[in-house]
Amino acid sequence: MAVHRMFYTGSKILRTHVRENSPATTVQCWELNSRSGEIFFRENVAEILDPSFLVKHPSREIYYGVAEQEPGFTRESLLLTWRKEMDGSWTEVGRQEVGGRCACHLSVHPNERFLMIACYVSGQFCLFPLDEEGVPGAERTVFTLEGEGADPLRQTSPHAHFIATHPGGKWTYGTDLGTDRIYLLGLDEKNRWFFHPKQPFATSCSGAGPRHIAFDPAGHYLYVVNELSCTLDVFQCDPETGILACAQSLSLLPERFYGQASGGAVTLHPSGRFLYVSLRGWNHVVVLRLNPPPISWRNREAITVAEKIQHVPSGGEEPRFIGLDPTGNFLLSCNQGSHRIVVYRVDSTTGKLWETGHEGESPWCGCLVF
């Protein structure tokens, strides 16, 4: 018997398009048929401008989203909090300024006491305390980043793009596309945030532009997709200190690719054996097989952890985000530029993707959460 799983999509209008002539942006509710992969649009659950990223509270029916608000990103982004009711509807329970501009990613700390947000344009990590119901408080901790990178167009200032906590719960990692850094943040017993005292940040290859991270389930490896270079960096993570060391870096593009492309999203299969990365411009999803050897922190020589085994068309333009359903049986590609969600079946043995023929229209779809 098929199970219908609910998921929600957010949207973000591409900066290259005229807003007045664009379809509306909103948070949408969808259903996924767990047997066939068919998806069904149900309803719009929240009408806000550019809800560019969504996340669910780990143990409560609370959802969070950031709204980028207006073209040019001239004002602070908004943080929205909703409660999902018994009938499936959403009730807004909180609305406040983030503290930075162009908020593009958020996550909940494993201790469920903090919501963490990355702000792209202002180059900031903003951390909000959560009350017992999961609602963010008014006070916040803000880290404003500094520096620049090698790219004269994209790296003239910091651009925070992702922030999430290691599976062990001790260290939090945030990417800065503008300076090629992955920052390490800690939380002390008094709930005060601080940069790692021994390694405030790790560095990717110059001009790489680290964007999104996926964590190995055991927490021994971090997989970083780089937006500017379309590469994947594999970092070993010291289980005790959280310190990172680069173990492998590989290109995600084919050998004879001469067009323009940029890294999008990265997601790890629940089995921990396969990794999926979306590339915009080229408009493909790259499948990688993972074979991480046991950590040998004393011998940090270059090793082969990830191997490319397949690339498939994303089913549209600008695949800003890809996500797996909770079972890992289906991968959904959010093609922001062509307003299409496309569903692929995942081979549980090989990790490879196969077309299901199922898709749905979702204006400017840029993220999804189950």
Disulfide bonds with the S-S distance in Angstrom:
none
